[in-house]
């Protein structure tokens, strides 16, 4: 028995063009996806180059900051006449550094023994 187009339904009429359309749309979507991936890798490469330049600039800025904060610059600023009055109140100067007055130094040490702590307020405490 031979089939003819007259006894077919409407789906068989659109079947072949629909398959061709699906294949072409799949091909174009695959090409679009690959091109977008390639463009994304280029943009990532540009961002990596920018971060490398920013890191180089950061290293240069840190080197400049350390040169500005060097000991010779600090000692030169301590030798200024306006600073002499402030430094003389803190203590004597030796080689450009201020030595603290021993009466104002507080030594803080960790208590190594485990002792119970009192949390109550005594009557003689004035805080």
C-alpha positions in Angstrom: 0.0 0.0 0.0 1.4 3.3 -1.0 0.9 6.5 0.9 -0.1 9.7 -0.8 -0.1 13.2 0.5 -3.9 13.4 0.4 -4.4 10.9 3.2 -1.7 12.6 5.5 -2.5 14.9 8.3 -1.4 18.5 9.0 1.6 17.5 11.2 3.3 15.7 8.3 3.1 18.8 6.2 5.1 20.9 8.7 7.4 18.1 10.0 10.3 18.5 7.5 10.5 22.4 7.6 10.3 22.3 11.4 13.2 19.9 11.6 15.3 22.0 9.2 14.4 25.1 11.2 15.4 23.4 14.5 18.8 22.3 13.1 19.6 25.7 11.7 18.6 27.5 15.0 20.7 25.0 17.0 23.7 25.6 14.7 23.3 29.4 15.0 22.9 29.2 18.8 26.0 27.0 19.0 28.0 29.6 17.0 26.7 32.4 19.2 27.6 30.5 22.4 31.1 29.9 21.3 31.6 33.5 20.2 30.3 34.8 23.5 32.7 32.5 25.4 35.6 33.8 23.3 34.7 37.4 24.0 34.3 36.6 27.7 37.9 35.1 27.8 39.2 38.3 26.1 37.4 40.5 28.7 38.8 38.3 31.5 42.3 38.7 30.1 41.9 42.5 30.0 40.7 42.4 33.7 43.7 40.3 34.7 46.1 42.8 33.0 44.4 45.7 34.9 44.8 43.9 38.2 48.5 43.2 37.4 49.0 46.9 36.7 47.1 47.8 39.9 49.4 45.5 41.9 52.5 47.0 40.4 51.2 50.5 41.3 50.4 49.3 44.8 54.0 48.0 45.2 55.4 51.4 44.0 53.1 53.3 46.3 54.1 51.1 49.3 57.8 51.7 48.4 57.2 55.4 48.3 55.4 55.3 51.6 58.2 53.4 53.3 60.8 55.8 52.0 58.7 58.7 53.3 58.3 57.0 56.7 62.0 56.1 57.0 63.9 56.7 60.3 65.9 59.5 58.8 62.8 61.5 57.9 61.3 60.9 61.4 64.5 61.9 63.2 64.7 65.0 61.0 61.2 65.9 62.0 62.0 65.4 65.7 64.9 67.9 65.4 62.6 70.7 64.4 62.4 73.6 67.0 58.6 73.4 67.3 58.9 69.7 68.3 61.6 70.3 70.9 59.2 71.6 73.5 56.9 68.6 73.1 59.8 66.1 73.2 61.4 67.7 76.3 58.3 67.1 78.3 58.3 63.4 77.4 62.0 62.7 78.4 65.6 63.0 77.1 66.5 62.4 73.5 69.2 59.9 72.5 70.1 59.6 68.9 66.8 61.1 67.7 64.6 58.7 69.8 62.6 59.7 72.8 63.4 57.7 75.9 60.4 57.5 78.2 60.4 58.6 81.8 60.5 55.5 84.0 58.0 56.8 86.5 55.3 56.9 83.7 55.9 53.4 82.4 53.3 50.7 83.3 54.3 47.1 83.0 51.5 44.7 82.2 52.0 41.0 82.7 49.7 38.1 82.2 48.7 36.3 85.4 49.6 32.7 84.8 47.9 31.2 87.9 44.2 30.4 87.8 42.6 32.3 90.6 38.9 33.0 91.2 37.9 36.6 90.5 35.8 38.6 92.8 32.8 40.2 91.1 31.3 41.9 94.2 31.8 45.5 95.1 33.5 46.1 98.4 32.3 49.0 100.6 35.7 50.8 100.6 36.0 50.8 96.7 35.8 54.3 95.2 35.7 54.0 91.4 
